[in-house]
Amino acid sequence: MNVKKYLPYFLAILFFLVLTFLYFSPVLSGKTVIMHDDLMSAGNAKEAMDFYKKTGEYTWWTNSVFGGMPANMIWGSYPFSLSSKLGSWIYAFLPAPVSVIFLLMAGFFVFMVSFRKSIWVAVIASVAYAFGTYNLLYTEAGHLSKILALAYAPGILGGFALIFRGKYGLGTFVTALFLSMEIYANHLQITYYFIFILFAYFLYEIIKLWKAGEKKSLGKVVSCLAVAVLIGVGMHTMRLWNNMVYSKESTRGVSELKNSTVGNSGLTKEYAFGWSYGIDETLTLIVPNIMGGGSMGALSTKSETYKTLTSNGVDPNMAGQFVQQLPLYFGNQSITSGPAYSGIIIVFLFLLGLFLLPGKFKWVQLGLTLFFIVLAWGSNFASFNNFLFDTLPGYNKFRAVTMTLVIVHFLLVWGAANTISYLLDQGGNTWEGIKKPVTYSAGILIVLMLVGYFSMDFVGPRDAEFKSSIAQSTGPDFANKLAFALQADRKDMAWSDIIRGAVLLVLLSASVWAFYKGKLQKRVFLYAIFLLCAYDLIGVGKRYFNNNDFTAEKHEAQSFTPTAADLEILKDTDPNFKVLNVTTSFTSDSRDSYFHKSLGGYHGAKLKKTQELFDHQFVTEEGQLNKAVIDMLNTKYLIVNGPNGPMAQRNPDALGNAWFVDSLKVVPDADAELATLGNFNPKTTAVTQQNQGLVTKVYSNDSTAKLTLAEYAPNRLVYTSDNASNGFAVFSEIYYRGNQDWISYVDGKETPHQKVNYLLRGMEIPAGKHEIVFEFKPAAVEKGKYVDLLASIALVMLGVGAVYKSKRS
């Protein structure tokens, strides 16, 4: 092995590691970041993880989230998928958030090197990519699968580039490896967006080959890409099969209801476009505070708001506390942690490349950039985005379209890297040859910043609410003064960032001038670009993700300490019941899932039936919980507000794990079945649809009949029944792919069960004593793992072959 040849690459990777640890230096003293989504995942996964610790087996079902849902959407292992094992090891090797930001740099570095960029250009671009503000905000929030997907996606494009350059073996291996890692990251929305870039690059290069008459090369390219896709996807057959099956049952799937709030196939436009970036808000790509920053932010004692408070008699200490949490953001999003800032240095270089770079691919990059910006506008550019939502396959499965701005950042950095390479080679030859493009690029940005600034009134849609809350305690006059002061502070913040951006543009333009005039050596010029870019992005990044976000407490120690209500419930010697916390939003908090089998939870893809029950029958028109629904779900405890905080309230009418009903009512369709839940007694009646193959019937139950849960595991439930006559049993467990994945047995013989009460299980049980067993055996797990294994072996062989060929050449 030629150590000198590869030493610069090793040093670059080491530099990324050092830089990441410097940015997140508190981790060196054992501190950590409490990430919201990370905590929610820990709550969701608790039952499945406890089962694994106890038995050494993975369960693919959990009853602790929304009453029950597949655990593969939460936590699990794919034992025969090499990339899943590799991804888990890489992620666990470094502490979060160091690991994911490091991977962003490493993944982009591979991409840059595959496109034959110099080490320095690759390093600059990788740092710029990783420290885009949205990447940092997503990391802070705990959207780690999203960041991992963004880290691995560029490597796929790098593999494409290698294949098109004729490095077929290595390119196929790199493409397959990074594609498999991308799927491991398990964020389909990022992958979906990135497919547009892959397709555009593929089409551009294919057309080039076709025009050049390279038909043999074209065949090899397509063959290599096909092999790479088969191997990369094949390593995740088990995962993708699971996800494909579940998607049909989730809120992304087709509803049986005629008027469904979850859409006929996918999400509703209102839900999907709930977070849409404002058209004027797009200026945050170059001016981070043009819209005020995050929803709640801090001002200094030099701010107009602070001065207004103290000049009107407010104690300075109280005024100082007040300005620490103010609604600085004045855009249309309901809430935001901060802006999508890509850096004025990066955007300048991208624009400069449009003037300077040869070839036509820069226009492809521009087109893609504008396309993703328009997608981010969502409902603010409704005609175009509604059309895509209705016609573009798969697009209606995703929400939070502002996410496309991380793809915009990728494209901007890619274009900027191309421009840096061009400048290093002194494209244009002389300063006179590039002076106008530099002037035009800087001028465009300055004009955009100024037009944006002077066209805004810095008044937000929630300012009236802010004034109203102040006026309640101080009167309208003072509230108006404070609102005007807040607007002045927003203007000051925006203007300060405009001046900051203008200075950075002048410094970079001066560096380009000095380099072309021979006053700066190439290495010094590179240092200048790196320092300006790092200062720009890391400086803004530190506003939103800094040392103050770290804590010495461990996640679980701080966030999963049981409350008095939890402790009271945990005293119950029979743990097999449901709990509903009504003191919080039970669809956006999974803390209760850590301790109990909760009806609540936090997940972006709930079961469709569960969501529809929440939407239509969980709460009555009077705003009260639907007692029939709560009882049939075996909700033994409610967590309610008490005089001293949350307290446990027992529900004496919870129907237990299973019971015999007196009658079965068959209705024509899903709408009728769901409507019946608003006015029925689940203790005596079960309701089902005609498509379940049952008929309306009355049962003569023995008063001494028993139906009890004898054994519990999340993926295996054993009941015993004793009844003098045939009876119809209802089980307070969520129905999911009955007789396909959830298999039921009576005395060891497979016996079908049906969906009743819209989302529960039901079964007719013969007279006498019997054992009823439900086992979760998803076909995707049983069969998919073998395909995972074959594809993993193929990847290893491909890698060995690529290394062997490299040594020979």
Secondary structure as the mmCIF struct_conf table of DSSP 4:
data_model
#
loop_
_struct_conf.conf_type_id
_struct_conf.id
_struct_conf.beg_label_comp_id
_struct_conf.beg_label_asym_id
_struct_conf.beg_label_seq_id
_struct_conf.end_label_comp_id
_struct_conf.end_label_asym_id
_struct_conf.end_label_seq_id
HELX_RH_AL_P HELX_RH_AL_P1 VAL A 3 TYR A 23
TURN_TY1_P TURN_TY1_P1 PHE A 24 PHE A 24
HELX_RH_3T_P HELX_RH_3T_P1 SER A 25 SER A 29
TURN_TY1_P TURN_TY1_P2 GLY A 30 GLY A 30
STRN STRN1 THR A 32 VAL A 33
HELX_RH_AL_P HELX_RH_AL_P2 HIS A 36 THR A 55
BEND BEND1 GLY A 56 GLY A 56
BEND BEND2 TRP A 60 TRP A 60
STRN STRN2 TRP A 61 THR A 62
BEND BEND3 ASN A 63 VAL A 65
TURN_TY1_P TURN_TY1_P3 PHE A 66 GLY A 67
STRN STRN3 MET A 69 PRO A 70
HELX_RH_3T_P HELX_RH_3T_P2 ALA A 71 MET A 73
TURN_TY1_P TURN_TY1_P4 ILE A 74 ILE A 74
BEND BEND4 TRP A 75 TRP A 75
TURN_TY1_P TURN_TY1_P5 PRO A 79 PHE A 80
HELX_RH_AL_P HELX_RH_AL_P3 LEU A 82 PHE A 93
BEND BEND5 LEU A 94 LEU A 94
TURN_TY1_P TURN_TY1_P6 ALA A 96 PRO A 97
HELX_RH_AL_P HELX_RH_AL_P4 VAL A 98 SER A 114
TURN_TY1_P TURN_TY1_P7 PHE A 115 ARG A 116
HELX_RH_AL_P HELX_RH_AL_P5 ILE A 119 ALA A 130
TURN_TY1_P TURN_TY1_P8 PHE A 131 PHE A 131
HELX_RH_AL_P HELX_RH_AL_P6 THR A 133 ALA A 141
TURN_TY1_P TURN_TY1_P9 GLY A 142 GLY A 142
HELX_RH_AL_P HELX_RH_AL_P7 LEU A 144 PHE A 164
TURN_TY1_P TURN_TY1_P10 ARG A 165 GLY A 166
HELX_RH_AL_P HELX_RH_AL_P8 TYR A 168 ALA A 185
TURN_TY1_P TURN_TY1_P11 ASN A 186 ASN A 186
HELX_RH_AL_P HELX_RH_AL_P9 LEU A 188 LYS A 211
TURN_TY1_P TURN_TY1_P12 ALA A 212 GLY A 213
HELX_RH_AL_P HELX_RH_AL_P10 LYS A 215 GLY A 234
TURN_TY1_P TURN_TY1_P13 MET A 235 HIS A 236
HELX_RH_AL_P HELX_RH_AL_P11 THR A 237 GLU A 249
STRN STRN4 SER A 250 SER A 250
TURN_TY1_P TURN_TY1_P14 THR A 251 ARG A 252
BEND BEND6 GLY A 253 GLY A 253
STRN STRN5 VAL A 254 VAL A 254
BEND BEND7 GLU A 256 ASN A 259
TURN_TY1_P TURN_TY1_P15 THR A 261 VAL A 262
BEND BEND8 ASN A 264 ASN A 264
STRN STRN6 SER A 265 SER A 265
BEND BEND9 GLY A 266 GLY A 266
HELX_RH_AL_P HELX_RH_AL_P12 LYS A 269 ALA A 272
TURN_TY1_P TURN_TY1_P16 PHE A 273 PHE A 273
BEND BEND10 GLY A 274 TRP A 275
TURN_TY1_P TURN_TY1_P17 ILE A 279 ILE A 279
HELX_RH_3T_P HELX_RH_3T_P3 ASP A 280 LEU A 285
TURN_TY1_P TURN_TY1_P18 ILE A 286 ILE A 286
TURN_TY1_P TURN_TY1_P19 PRO A 288 MET A 291
BEND BEND11 GLY A 293 MET A 296
STRN STRN7 GLY A 297 GLY A 297
TURN_TY1_P TURN_TY1_P20 THR A 301 LYS A 302
BEND BEND12 SER A 303 SER A 303
HELX_RH_AL_P HELX_RH_AL_P13 GLU A 304 SER A 311
TURN_TY1_P TURN_TY1_P21 ASN A 312 GLY A 313
HELX_RH_AL_P HELX_RH_AL_P14 PRO A 316 PHE A 322
TURN_TY1_P TURN_TY1_P22 VAL A 323 GLN A 324
BEND BEND13 GLN A 325 GLN A 325
STRN STRN8 LEU A 326 LEU A 326
BEND BEND14 GLY A 331 SER A 334
BEND BEND15 SER A 337 GLY A 338
HELX_RH_AL_P HELX_RH_AL_P15 ILE A 344 LEU A 356
BEND BEND16 GLY A 359 LYS A 360
HELX_RH_AL_P HELX_RH_AL_P16 PHE A 361 TRP A 377
HELX_RH_3T_P HELX_RH_3T_P4 GLY A 378 PHE A 381
HELX_RH_AL_P HELX_RH_AL_P17 ALA A 382 THR A 391
BEND BEND17 LEU A 392 LEU A 392
TURN_TY1_P TURN_TY1_P23 PRO A 393 GLY A 394
HELX_RH_3T_P HELX_RH_3T_P5 TYR A 395 LYS A 397
HELX_RH_3T_P HELX_RH_3T_P6 VAL A 401 MET A 403
HELX_RH_AL_P HELX_RH_AL_P18 THR A 404 LEU A 424
TURN_TY1_P TURN_TY1_P24 ASP A 425 GLY A 428
BEND BEND18 ASN A 429 THR A 430
HELX_RH_AL_P HELX_RH_AL_P19 TRP A 431 SER A 455
TURN_TY1_P TURN_TY1_P25 PRO A 461 ARG A 462
HELX_RH_AL_P HELX_RH_AL_P20 ASP A 463 THR A 474
HELX_RH_AL_P HELX_RH_AL_P21 PRO A 476 TYR A 516
TURN_TY1_P TURN_TY1_P26 LYS A 517 GLY A 518
BEND BEND19 LYS A 519 LEU A 520
HELX_RH_AL_P HELX_RH_AL_P22 LYS A 522 TYR A 544
BEND BEND20 PHE A 545 ASN A 546
HELX_RH_3T_P HELX_RH_3T_P7 ASN A 547 ASP A 549
STRN STRN9 PHE A 550 THR A 551
BEND BEND21 ALA A 552 GLU A 553
HELX_RH_AL_P HELX_RH_AL_P23 HIS A 555 SER A 559
HELX_RH_AL_P HELX_RH_AL_P24 ALA A 564 LEU A 570
TURN_TY1_P TURN_TY1_P27 LYS A 571 LYS A 571
BEND BEND22 THR A 573 THR A 573
BEND BEND23 PHE A 577 PHE A 577
STRN STRN10 LYS A 578 ASN A 581
BEND BEND24 THR A 583 THR A 584
TURN_TY1_P TURN_TY1_P28 PHE A 586 THR A 587
STRN STRN11 SER A 588 SER A 588
HELX_RH_3T_P HELX_RH_3T_P8 ARG A 591 TYR A 594
TURN_TY1_P TURN_TY1_P29 PHE A 595 PHE A 595
BEND BEND25 HIS A 596 HIS A 596
STRN STRN12 LYS A 597 SER A 598
BEND BEND26 LEU A 599 LEU A 599
STRN STRN13 TYR A 602 TYR A 602
BEND BEND27 GLY A 604 ALA A 605
STRN STRN14 LEU A 607 LEU A 607
HELX_RH_AL_P HELX_RH_AL_P25 LYS A 608 HIS A 616
TURN_TY1_P TURN_TY1_P30 GLN A 617 GLN A 617
BEND BEND28 PHE A 618 PHE A 618
STRN STRN15 VAL A 619 VAL A 619
TURN_TY1_P TURN_TY1_P31 GLU A 621 GLU A 622
BEND BEND29 GLY A 623 GLY A 623
STRN STRN16 LEU A 625 LEU A 625
HELX_RH_AL_P HELX_RH_AL_P26 LYS A 627 MET A 632
TURN_TY1_P TURN_TY1_P32 LEU A 633 ASN A 634
STRN STRN17 THR A 635 GLY A 642
TURN_TY1_P TURN_TY1_P33 PRO A 643 ASN A 644
STRN STRN18 GLY A 645 ARG A 650
TURN_TY1_P TURN_TY1_P34 PRO A 652 ASP A 653
BEND BEND30 ASN A 657 ASN A 657
STRN STRN19 ALA A 658 VAL A 661
BEND BEND31 ASP A 662 ASP A 662
STRN STRN20 SER A 663 VAL A 667
BEND BEND32 PRO A 668 ASP A 669
HELX_RH_AL_P HELX_RH_AL_P27 ALA A 670 THR A 676
TURN_TY1_P TURN_TY1_P35 LEU A 677 GLY A 678
BEND BEND33 ASN A 679 ASN A 679
TURN_TY1_P TURN_TY1_P36 PRO A 682 THR A 684
STRN STRN21 THR A 685 GLN A 689
HELX_RH_3T_P HELX_RH_3T_P9 GLN A 690 GLN A 692
TURN_TY1_P TURN_TY1_P37 GLY A 693 GLY A 693
STRN STRN22 LYS A 697 VAL A 698
TURN_TY1_P TURN_TY1_P38 SER A 703 THR A 704
STRN STRN23 LYS A 706 ALA A 713
TURN_TY1_P TURN_TY1_P39 PRO A 714 ASN A 715
STRN STRN24 ARG A 716 ASN A 723
BEND BEND34 ALA A 724 SER A 725
STRN STRN25 GLY A 727 ILE A 734
BEND BEND35 ARG A 737 ARG A 737
STRN STRN26 GLY A 738 GLY A 738
TURN_TY1_P TURN_TY1_P40 ASN A 739 ASP A 741
STRN STRN27 TRP A 742 VAL A 746
TURN_TY1_P TURN_TY1_P41 ASP A 747 GLY A 748
STRN STRN28 LYS A 749 GLU A 750
STRN STRN29 GLN A 754 VAL A 756
TURN_TY1_P TURN_TY1_P42 ASN A 757 LEU A 759
STRN STRN30 LEU A 760 ILE A 765
BEND BEND36 ALA A 767 ALA A 767
STRN STRN31 GLY A 768 PHE A 776
HELX_RH_AL_P HELX_RH_AL_P28 ALA A 779 ARG A 808
#
